[in-house]
């Protein structure tokens, strides 16, 4: 789902601030649905914890058994007495895992890729180039292209496109902004080009996607 897509994008940067901001956004988006039923906050926090721990363990294999930490994490979440305490607990538990993983990252190439991904996630809303990112991480842009593909399995352009489209999907699901506004918000100055890229990756144009999620019962 869109929450997992967004979470995975920020989790792989190991940037706690970005992870925290993403989680705050998810809680805020779900507020109207879960506010009448407080227990759903706990369910949401547990589901985020399970996904985050499993994703990080798979993405960054280490000698540490990250998955074994989950039962105690879920138990600690259950003992929280307020929404604020719950979110603080969740962020702290994920911070502990990120700290473990950061200490295990010894390959220099990985450090460059983390920095590049963080830069993309912070600047995808405007035009950015591989040369700009290479300058930011102090690498030759051609070498960064090769390194990025080798470390991530996808090109810089594909990664940037996926980040932008995951943000667009979230806006289509959670706002009533028009397509032109959404295109601009995720870094596309041409709404028609944005629609073509969206259809190529998602299978339908943005307006059709919005209709699909608003009327899922009509599918099939």
C-alpha positions as CSV (number, residue, x, y, z in Angstrom):
1,X,0.0,0.0,0.0
2,X,1.0,3.7,-0.2
3,X,2.0,3.9,3.4
4,X,4.5,1.0,3.0
5,X,5.9,2.5,-0.2
6,X,6.5,5.8,1.5
7,X,8.0,4.2,4.6
8,X,10.3,2.0,2.6
9,X,11.6,5.0,0.7
10,X,12.6,6.8,3.9
11,X,13.7,3.8,5.9
12,X,16.3,2.8,3.4
13,X,18.1,6.2,3.9
14,X,18.4,5.4,7.7
15,X,17.5,9.1,8.3
16,X,15.6,9.2,11.6
17,X,14.2,12.7,11.0
18,X,12.7,11.7,7.7
19,X,11.3,8.5,9.1
20,X,9.8,10.4,12.0
21,X,8.2,13.0,9.7
22,X,6.8,10.2,7.5
23,X,5.2,8.5,10.5
24,X,3.8,11.8,11.7
25,X,2.2,12.2,8.3
26,X,0.7,8.7,8.3
27,X,-0.8,9.2,11.8
28,X,-2.2,12.5,10.7
29,X,-3.8,11.1,7.5
30,X,-5.4,8.3,9.5
31,X,-6.6,10.5,12.3
32,X,-10.2,10.9,11.2
33,X,-10.6,7.1,10.7
34,X,-9.0,6.0,14.0
35,X,-9.7,8.9,16.4
36,X,-13.1,7.4,17.5
37,X,-11.5,4.1,18.2
38,X,-8.3,4.7,20.3
39,X,-7.2,1.0,20.1
40,X,-6.6,1.6,16.4
41,X,-3.7,3.9,17.2
42,X,-2.0,0.9,18.8
43,X,-2.8,-1.3,15.9
44,X,-1.4,1.3,13.5
45,X,1.8,1.7,15.6
46,X,2.3,-2.1,15.8
47,X,1.8,-2.5,12.0
48,X,4.3,0.3,11.3
49,X,6.8,-1.3,13.7
50,X,6.4,-4.8,12.2
51,X,6.8,-3.5,8.6
52,X,9.8,-1.2,9.5
53,X,11.7,-3.9,11.4
54,X,11.1,-6.6,8.8
55,X,12.0,-4.2,5.9
56,X,15.2,-3.0,7.6
57,X,16.2,-6.5,8.5
58,X,15.7,-7.6,4.9
59,X,17.3,-4.5,3.4
60,X,20.4,-4.4,5.6
61,X,21.4,-8.0,6.7
62,X,23.6,-8.0,9.8
63,X,24.6,-10.4,12.5
64,X,22.0,-8.7,14.7
65,X,18.6,-10.5,14.9
66,X,16.4,-7.4,14.4
67,X,13.2,-9.5,14.1
68,X,13.7,-11.0,17.6
69,X,13.3,-7.5,19.0
70,X,9.7,-7.2,17.7
71,X,7.8,-8.9,20.6
72,X,9.2,-6.6,23.2
73,X,8.7,-3.6,21.0
74,X,5.0,-4.4,20.5
75,X,4.7,-5.0,24.2
76,X,6.2,-1.6,25.0
77,X,3.8,0.0,22.5
78,X,0.9,-1.7,24.2
79,X,1.9,-0.2,27.6
80,X,1.8,3.4,26.3
81,X,-0.9,5.5,27.9
82,X,-1.3,8.3,25.3
83,X,-1.0,8.8,21.5
84,X,2.1,11.1,22.1
85,X,3.8,8.4,24.2
86,X,2.9,5.8,21.7
87,X,4.5,7.7,18.8
88,X,7.6,8.6,20.9
89,X,8.0,4.9,21.8
90,X,7.7,3.8,18.2
91,X,10.2,6.3,17.0
92,X,12.7,5.4,19.7
93,X,12.5,1.7,18.9
94,X,13.1,2.4,15.2
95,X,15.9,4.8,16.2
96,X,17.6,1.9,18.1
97,X,17.5,-0.3,15.0
98,X,18.8,2.5,12.8
99,X,21.7,3.0,15.2
100,X,22.5,-0.7,15.0
101,X,22.4,-0.7,11.2
102,X,24.4,2.5,10.8
103,X,27.2,1.0,12.9
104,X,27.1,-2.1,10.6
105,X,27.4,-0.1,7.4
106,X,31.1,-0.3,6.6
107,X,31.2,-0.1,2.8
108,X,32.0,3.4,1.6
109,X,29.8,3.0,-1.4
110,X,26.8,2.5,0.8
111,X,27.5,5.7,2.6
112,X,27.5,7.6,-0.7
113,X,24.2,6.0,-1.7
114,X,22.6,6.8,1.6
115,X,23.6,10.4,1.2
116,X,22.4,10.5,-2.4
117,X,19.0,9.0,-1.5
118,X,18.6,11.5,1.4
119,X,19.3,14.3,-1.0
120,X,16.7,13.0,-3.5
121,X,14.1,12.6,-0.8
122,X,14.7,16.2,0.4
123,X,14.7,17.8,-3.1
124,X,12.5,15.7,-5.4
125,X,9.9,18.4,-5.5
126,X,12.1,20.4,-7.9
127,X,14.3,19.7,-10.8
128,X,17.5,17.9,-9.8
129,X,20.2,16.1,-11.7
130,X,22.7,13.4,-11.1
131,X,25.5,16.0,-11.5
132,X,24.0,18.1,-8.6
133,X,23.8,15.1,-6.4
134,X,27.3,13.9,-7.3
135,X,28.6,17.4,-6.3
136,X,26.7,17.1,-3.0
137,X,28.3,13.7,-2.1
138,X,31.7,14.7,-3.6
139,X,31.8,12.1,-6.4
140,X,32.2,12.1,-10.1
141,X,28.7,12.0,-11.6
142,X,29.6,9.1,-14.0
143,X,30.9,7.1,-11.1
144,X,27.9,7.9,-9.0
145,X,25.6,6.6,-11.8
146,X,27.5,3.3,-11.9
147,X,27.6,3.0,-8.1
148,X,23.9,3.9,-7.7
149,X,22.9,1.2,-10.2
150,X,25.2,-1.4,-8.6
151,X,24.1,-0.7,-5.0
152,X,20.3,-0.2,-5.6
153,X,19.6,-2.3,-8.7
154,X,17.9,0.7,-10.3
155,X,19.1,3.8,-12.1
156,X,19.1,7.3,-10.6
157,X,16.3,8.3,-12.9
158,X,14.2,5.3,-12.0
159,X,14.7,5.9,-8.3
160,X,13.8,9.6,-8.6
161,X,10.7,8.7,-10.6
162,X,9.5,6.1,-8.1
163,X,10.0,8.6,-5.2
164,X,8.0,11.2,-7.1
165,X,5.2,8.8,-8.1
166,X,4.8,7.3,-4.6
167,X,4.4,10.9,-3.3
168,X,1.9,11.6,-6.1
169,X,-0.1,8.4,-5.2
170,X,-0.3,9.6,-1.6
171,X,-1.6,13.0,-2.7
172,X,-4.2,11.5,-5.0
173,X,-5.4,9.3,-2.2
174,X,-5.4,11.9,0.6
175,X,-6.1,15.3,-1.0
176,X,-8.5,16.8,-3.5
177,X,-5.7,18.7,-5.3
178,X,-6.0,18.8,-9.1
179,X,-3.6,17.0,-11.3
180,X,-1.6,20.1,-12.2
181,X,-1.1,21.0,-8.6
182,X,0.0,17.4,-7.7
183,X,2.4,17.3,-10.7
184,X,4.1,20.5,-9.5
185,X,4.2,19.3,-5.9
186,X,6.2,16.2,-6.8
187,X,8.6,17.8,-9.2
188,X,7.0,17.8,-12.6
189,X,6.6,21.2,-14.3
190,X,4.5,19.7,-17.2
191,X,1.3,18.0,-16.1
192,X,0.9,16.1,-19.4
193,X,4.4,14.7,-19.1
194,X,3.6,13.7,-15.4
195,X,0.5,11.9,-16.6
196,X,2.4,10.0,-19.2
197,X,5.1,8.9,-16.7
198,X,2.4,8.0,-14.2
199,X,0.5,5.8,-16.7
200,X,3.8,4.2,-17.8
201,X,4.6,3.1,-14.2
202,X,1.1,2.7,-12.6
203,X,-0.9,1.6,-15.6
204,X,-3.5,4.4,-15.7
205,X,-3.4,8.2,-15.8
206,X,-3.7,10.0,-12.5
207,X,-7.3,11.0,-12.8
208,X,-8.3,7.4,-13.6
209,X,-6.3,6.2,-10.6
210,X,-8.1,8.6,-8.3
211,X,-11.5,7.4,-9.6
212,X,-10.4,3.8,-9.0
213,X,-9.5,4.4,-5.3
214,X,-12.6,6.4,-4.7
215,X,-14.9,3.7,-6.2
216,X,-13.1,0.4,-5.5
217,X,-16.4,-1.5,-5.6
218,X,-16.8,-0.9,-9.3
219,X,-13.6,-2.8,-10.1
220,X,-14.3,-6.1,-11.8
